[in-house]
Amino acid sequence: MATLLVLTVFLPFVGSLVLFLQPKLEKKTARMTALITALVTLAFSLILTAVFKPDVTTPQFAAGAPGGPYGWNWLSGAKIQFALGLDGLSVWLFALTAVLQITAIFASWESITERPAHHYAFLLALETGLLGLFASLDVVVFYIFFEFTLIPLFFLIGIWGGPERRKASIYFFLYTLAGSLLTLLGVIALVAIHYQHSAGHVLTFSIPELTHGLANLKWPGWHSATSLTSPQVFIFLLLFAGFAIKVPMFPFHTWLPLAHVESPTAGSIILAGVLLKVGGYGLLRFNMSMTPLGAVYLFQFLVTLAVIGVIYGALTALAQTDVKKLVAYSSVSHMGFIVLGLFAMNPTGIDGAVIQMVNHGLTTGALFACVGVLYERYHTREMSELGGLWNRLPLLAFFLILSSLGSAAVPGLNGFVGEFPILAGMFAKNRTAAVLAATGMVLGAYYLLWMVQRVLFGPLREPHQHGDHAHAEVRPVGWHEIAGLTPLMVLIVLIGVLPAPFLARINPVIEPIAARLESSVPTTGGTPAPEVTHMNPAPAAVVARQGSR
């Protein structure tokens, strides 16, 4: 299975190279090449997900013997391995990437006419970057994939985006690159501290080994947090700089709306559906797992930013008249929810945050795809120019309503499965934050249903074309649009009705992380004690879980 995992990660890149080497391919040939590559990649990812063992906490499908090296020596002198594997934190995000790639390709089916081979080549290259990032078991390999994802999206926005595409692509690239360089410093600091203070001075870049080794470090200074200069707190902030921009957390979100609005539909689907999850995944994989005392010490600050993001994103979405801008700002609000769940620091909240990353990818990816369907037909996204489209495009109305209800966390759909545990977990930790964040759910339902009501119901409103002649005929939803959106609709309902199989793969990995966080948080009335935090190396719950390593 290790070979299958490597093949799954790099198959899209092979397809990308084929398209790059044939830049003058016709649109039909280019899109079929991309689709076949993405479908095979999806099939491989589903096989890996199906055989994934829910009760195993160590990485699966990794090369090497259990308890030994996780991959192949790459830079042996520096102890860097090319190591890939999946665990409960990454398996669903890995599968989500493969699913949304299909939607992105179908969303480009008719709209991309300029340099189609290059467009699909960049999409496939971006898929390899994201798959490799979620599967990485070495911090250097993770960082390479982390930075690589910037390149294809930069070109997707800059070449096939809207009128301000060049500004949006440069803004996106520079903003995220600046934060990721600070994250790199944090990663280097973790490796250096582990080397200096571990028994035998072990130099390792392995993510599982670093996580376990740092938890059991014998250096007393590592297990206390008394100020911003304490090792775990300072490194937490370095790591946080890059991941908070990726999420994006308030006030690091300013690059997102412009990037979304100017992106082609496929770029928006991957950006909102997967790339934003890299931030949440990084916070959990590195910040919460390797520097938990930083999260504990900065709890009030982090939760305040998350709550502001939830409410600010919802209010700003409510003020939009452009449907795509509304969905873009809704991402700021929903990603604030995810961060809030992570910083609840208990199994309930973290479970909700991880499954909500998947849920948000499905619902927001579907919403951007629906906006793309509208824009292709009417060349506008202004709600004032649209209305009563239920009768014109009934299938689109169904897709838009279901994805909006899922995003609004209606019980029985996927959003509820994520947001309710997030609020329940945070309520146990900080009631004020949970109550304030709950207003974001109310506002979310309001702006989404308001958008649905304006676009789909009421008197028919269509933008005029060719003087006073309105659209006499509107192309119905095509087979490729149905094929791209239907899997997302199925998953929105399936996760809402039957969440247990999804959570069963997440829980075993979350529990030791939450146990370590909770062991370092003396609580009074449900609120973490501020100021000084101490933590014993390797709490019992963590040792029990990590023993199999």
N, C-alpha and C positions, 0 to 999 in steps of 0.2 A: 504493500500500500504506500510505502514511502516513495516508490517510483511513480505511482499514480498521482500522488500529491505534487511532485515536481513537474510532471507532465501537465497537470491541470493549471499550475501557475504560469508555465512558459508557453503553453499552446497559443494563447492569444497573441503573445509577442511574435511567434513564428508567423501567424496570420498577418500581423502588422508589417513584418518585413516583406512578405510576399506582396502586399499592397503598395508598400513604398517603392519596391523594385519595378512595379508596373503602374506608374503614375498616370498613364493615359488610358487606363481601363475604362470601359463604358460604365455608366451608373449601375445598370442592371447586374453586370458581372461583379463589380466591386461590392455592392451590397449583399449579393448572394454569398460571396466569399466570406464576408464578415459574419453573416448570419450563420453559416455552417460552422465556422470556427467557434462562435459563441454558443451554439447549440451543443456541440461536442464538449466544450468546456463545462457547460451547465450539467450535462449528463455525468461527467466525471465528478463534479462537485456533489451532485446528489448521491452518487455511489458512496463517496467518502462520508457524507452526512448519515446515510442509512446504516453503514457499518460502524459508525462511531459508538463507543461504549459509554453510556451515561455515567456509570459509577466509577470511572477511572479519572483520577485527578492529574496524573502526569500527562505530558504531551503524547498524542497518538499520531501514528503514521510517520514518526520521525526515524531517520536512519540511525543505526547503531544499536547496541544492546541496551535493554532496560537498565537504568541506573548509570549507564556509561555515556559516551559522547552522543550527542543528538544529531550529528550530521557529519559532513566530510570536511577534513582540514582544507582550509582555503588559504589563509596566511598563517602557516604553522608556527613561524617564529613569534608572531604576536598572539598566538592562541585563538585566532579568529576562525570560526567554522561557518561553512555554508550550511545552516541548519534550518529546516522547515518542519513544522508539526502543527497540530490543531488541538485545542482544549476547549472547555466549555465557554470560555470568554470569546473565542475566535470562530468557532465552527459555524454559528449562525450568520455572523457578519461575512464570512467567507462565502456561504451559500447565497446570501442576499446580493453580494456583488455580482455573482454569475446570473442571478435572476434579472436584476435591473439592467444588465448589459443587453439582454434581449429586448426589453422595453425601449432602451435608448436607440438601438439599431432600427427598430420598427418606427420610432418617432422621427427618424431621419429619412424614412423610405422615399417620400416624395419631396420633402422640403429641401434636401441637399442636392443641388444641381451643379454647383461650382466645385471642381476638384474633389469628386466623391471618393476616389481611392485614398487620398490623403486624409480626408475626414474620418473614414472608417479605420484607417491605419492608426490614427491618434486615439480613437476610441478603444481599440484593442490593446494598444500599448498602455493606456491608462488602466485597463482591466488587469493586466499583468502586474502593474505597480501596486494596485490595491490588494489583489490576491496574495502577492508576495509579502506585503506589509502585515496582513493579518496572520499569515502562516509563519512569520519569522520567529526563530528561537534564539537568535544572536542579535545583540544590540546594534552591531555595525551593519549587519544585513538589514535589520529593521530600518535603520536610519537611511541607508541607500535607497530602499524602496520608498520610504517616507518622502525623501527629496525628489525622487524620480517622478512621483505623481504630479508634481508641479509643472513639469515640462509639457506633457500632452495637453493638459487642461489650459495652459497658457496659450497654446496654438489654437485649440478649439474655440476659445473665447476671442482671441485676437484676429482670426481669419474668418470665422463663420458667425460671429456675434452681431450685435445690433450697431446702431450709429456710433456709439461711444465705446466700441469694442476694444480699441487699442488702449484707451485709458483704463478700462476695467481690467484688462489682462495684466498690464504693468502694475497696477495697484494691487491686484491679487498676488502676483508673484513676489513683489518686494515686501509686502506686508507679512506674508506667511514665511518667506525666507528669513527675515530678520528674527522672528520668534523662534524658528527652528534652530538657528545657530546658538541661541541661548540654551535650548533643549540639549543640543550636542554637548555643550559645556557641562550640563548637569549629568549626562550619561557618562562622560569621561570622569567626572568627580566620583560617581558611584563605583566605577571600575577601580579607580585609584584607591579609594578608601577600603574597598574589599581586599585589594592586594596588600595594603599596608598593615591591616589589622586582622586578617584571617590567619588561622593556624597554618604555618608552612608558607605563608605569603603566596597564595594562589592567584595567579593572573587568569581571569576568565571574562569572556564577553557573553557567555551563555545566559539568557534571560532566566531560565529556571534555576540555574546554579547561583546567580546573583541574588535572586529573590530569597532563596533558602539561606545562602551564606550571610546576607545582610541581616536577616532575622536572628541569626545565631552569633553575630559578631561579639567578640569578647571585649571590645573597647567600650568602657562605661559612657564616654561622651556621646556615643552614637545613640544611646538609649535614653536620652533626656532632651527636653526642648524647653529652654528658658528664655530665649530671645530670637530675634530674626537672624542672628548670626549662628545659632546652633546648627550643627551640620545637617540634620534632616530637614530643618525648616528652610535653610538657605538653598539646599539642593532641590527641595520641593518647588521653590519659587522659580528656579532656573528651568526645571522641567515644565512647570505650569505655563511659562511664557509662550512656548510654542503650541502646546496642546489647547490652551485657552483661546488662542487665535483660530485654531482649526475648528473649535466647537461650533460657532464662536460665542464666547461669553461676553456679556456687557462688561466693560466698554470696548472690547476688542472686536466688535462685530461690524465695524463701519465698512469693511471691504465687501461684505456679503451681499447687500441689496444690489449694488451696482454690478457685481459679478453675475448674480442671478439674472437680472433684467437683461443684461447684454449678451448672456450666453445663448447659443442655440439650444433648442429644446433638449437634445440629448445631453448636452453639457450640464444643463440645470438638473436633469434627472440624476446623473451620476454625482454631481456636486452635492445636492441636497440629500440624495438617498444613501450615499456611501461615504463621500469624502469628509463630510462633517462628523461622521461617526469615528473617524480616525482620532479626533480630539478626545472624545469620551473614552475610547478604547485605550489611548495612551495614558489618560489620567488614571484609569483603573489598573492597567498593566504595570506602570512605572510609579506614578505618584502614590497611589493608595497601597500598592503591594510592597514597594521598596522603601518609601519614605512616609510611613503612616503617621509618625509623630508630627510631620509637617502639616498634614491634613487636620490632625487634632488641634494643634496650636493655632492654626489659622481658621478654625471652624466658623466663627462668627463672621469673619471677613468673606469667606467663600460662600457661605449660605446667603449673605446679604447680596452679593453679586448675582447669585443664581435667582433669587426672588425678584430683584430689579429686572433681570433679563426676562423673566416670565411675564411680568406685568408690562414692562416697557414694550416688549415685542408684540404683545396682544393689543395694546392701545395704539401703537403705530400701525399695525395691520388694519385696525378698525378705521384709521384715517385715510386709507388708500382708496383710489378710484381705479387703479390699474390692477387687474386680477393677478398678474404675475408678481407685482410688488407686494400684494397682500399675502400671497403664499410665501414669498421670500421672508417677510417679516414674521410670519407665523413660525418659520423655522427657528428664528431667534428665541421666540417664546417656548417652543417645544423642546429645543435643546437646553434651555434653562431648566426645564423640568427634569431632564435626564441628569444634568449636573447636580441638581438638588437631591435626586435619589442616590447618586454616588456618595455624596457627603452626608447622607443620613447615617452611614457607617454601620448599618445593621443589615442582616440578610434580606429582610423584606424590601428595604429601599434599594439596595444594590441589585437584587433580582429584578425589580421593576425597571430600574434604569437600563439594564442590559437588554431586556426584552423590548423596552421602549425604543432603543436604538434601531432594532429591526422594524418595529411597528412604524416609526417615523419614516424610515427609508421607504417602506411600502406605500404609505398614504401620501407622503409628500411627492414621491416619485410619480405616483398616479395623478396627483393634482397638477404637476407640471406637464405631464403628458396630455392631460385634458386641455390645459391652457394652450398647448401647442396645436391641438386639433382645432380649437377656436381660431387661433391666429392664422393658421393656414387658409381658413375659409373667409375670414372677414378682415384680416390684416389690421386688426386693432385689438387691444386688450382693455379698453376703457369700458367700464360697466355702464356709463351713461349712454353708450351707443349700442348696447346689447340688451335684450330682454325677450321673454316669451319664447325662448329657443327650444323648449320642451317639444313643441309640435314639429319644429324643423329637424331637430337632431335628437330623437328619443333615446338612442343608444348612448350618446354622449351624456345626456342628462342622467341616465342610470349610473354611468361610471363616475360622474362628477358628484352626484348625491352620495353614493356609497363611500367614496374616498373621503368626502367631507365629513360624513358621520363617523367614520373610523378615526379621522384626525381629531374630531370633537370628543372622542372618548365615550361614545354612546355604549352602554352595556350591551354585550353580545357581539361587539366588534373589537378589533385588536387594540385600539388605543386605550380602552378601559382596563385591559389586562396589565398595561404598563403604568398608566398614570395613577390608578387607585393604590397599588402597592407603594409607589413613590410617596404619595401623600401620607399613607398609613405609616411608612417607615420614618418619615420626617416628623410626623405628629408625635411619635414616641421619643424623638430627640429634641425637637423644638416646636412647640405648638404654634407659636406666633408665626414662624416661617411657613408652616404647613397651611395655616388659615389664609395667609396672604397669597400663597401660591395657588390655593384653591380658587381665588378670584380669577386667576389666569385661565382656569378651565371654563369658568362661566363666560369670560370674555371671548375665549376661543370658540365656544359654541355659538356665541352671538355673531362674531364677524364671519364665520364660515357659513352659517345659515343665512345671514344677510346677503352674502355674495351669491349663494345659490338662488335665493329668492329674486334678486335683481337680474341675474343672467338668464334663468330658466323660466320664470313665471311672469305673470302679468301680460300686458299688451305686447305684441310682437314689435321688437325694435332691432333694426339691422342697419349697419352703416351704409351710406349711399355710395354708389360708384358710377362713374361716367355721367356726371351731372346730376340730373334729377331722377335717374333710373335706379331703383333699389335692386338688390339681388333678386332676380326672378327665381333662380334655382341655386340651391346649395348642395354641394357634393355630399352625399351621405357618408357616415363613418365607414372607412374602408376595412377590408379584411386584415390588413397589416396593423391597423390601429386597434382593432378588436383583439388580435393575437397578442399585441403588446400589453394591453390593459387587463385582459381576462385573468392571467395568472395572479396578478396583484389583487384583483377582487376576490379570488378564491382564498388567497392567504389572509386577506383582511378578515374574512368571515371565519376561516379555519382557526386562526390563532385566538380569535375572540370566543369561539365556542369550545375549543379543545386546546387550552394552553399547556396542559400538563406535559405532553411530550417535548415541548420546547423548553419549558422550565427545568425538566429533569436533566437536561444536558448542561444547564447553567449552574444549578444549585451546588453540586459537589466542589466546584472550583471557587465559588463565592464564599462558602462557609468559612474556610480557614482565613481568608482575607478579612472577612467581617469579624471573626473571633479575635484576630490580632488587633484590629482597630478598637474593638470594644474593650479589650483588656487594658488598653492604655487611656481609657476615658473614664475617670471618676465622675459620676453624675450626681446632680442634686436637682430633684424635681424635673428630670427629663432634659436638663441642659448641661452640656459639658462644662466642667470646671475650667476657668481660664487660667492664664499665667503659666504655671509650671506643670509640665507633664513628664512623667517617668514611665518607663516600660521595661519589664524584665525581658531579656532575650528569650526568644522562642517560647511563647505561651503554650500551655499544655495542648490546647485544641489544635494549634498549628503543628506542633510536633507530631501529634497523632496522625494528622493528614499528610504531613511531609515525610513520614517515615518510609513510605513506599518509594520515595525518590532514591 
